[in-house]
Amino acid sequence: MHLPSCSKIILLIGLAAFGLPAQAQYKWTGPDGKVVYSDSPPPPGITAATLAGPTAAKPDNKSNLAGLGPIAAKYPVVLYTTSDCSPCQQARSFLSGRGIPYSEKTVKTSADADAFRAAGLTELRFPTLGVGREHNTGFEQSQWGSLLDAAGYPAKSMLPAGYRPQPAQSMAPASANAAAARPSDNQGGPAAAGNTVAIESAPRIIEPKNPFQPPNAAAPQSPATTIRF
């Protein structure tokens, strides 16, 4: 059954009027007595009520992974860096360009170095990439790409344009770094042991059907930055 043309017009006008307040952010009564809905503030001298309209979505890295959440939970990616490290910046660019949700841990103090070693990373060379329990030291794009492939990360970014990696954090907790400034404090306390337990409980990457063969040792590789404490 078809509605008469007049009825159709009335129905459309009614639907438009019904949806208008949901799109507007302000409501006020004009000098002529008419109620106005608008997404712009009213003219000066007119008091308006603020409506509960749509608001801009705030970035939420944990829930905004575009389907990568299960992979990131099973094989978390951690980038270990230090100060004044050119290859570290190359590593950040590579991970961001591929759309890898990663966390960054920096090693700057002796407490950071202790936590780094406690995580099973005995060689203080940077950058180091952690994918689950697998690690690779020194930025080399093909090797890092193979680790990410084995974990199931996509070859091209699937993250939304507004996604930003989490801010870098010190490898050791703030309390451990504060304690390091006091020589009388024990440097190898429970904090380091806690890091070891967390790392050991992480799952290992399942080997792909065609196991990755490391490139020839002569392949070009960015020099790693080494620090000593």
Protein Blocks (a to p, Z undefined) as FASTA:
>chain_A
ZZdfklmmmmmmmmmmmmmmmmpmbdcddfkopacddfbdcdehiacddddddddddddf
klmngoplmmmmmmccdddddehifklmmmmmmmmmnopacdddddfbfklmmmmmmnop
abacdddddehjaccehiafklmmmmmmmnopafbdcbdfklccdddddfbafklmmmmm
pmkbcfklmklmmmmmmmmmpccddddfbdcddddfkbccdddddddZZ
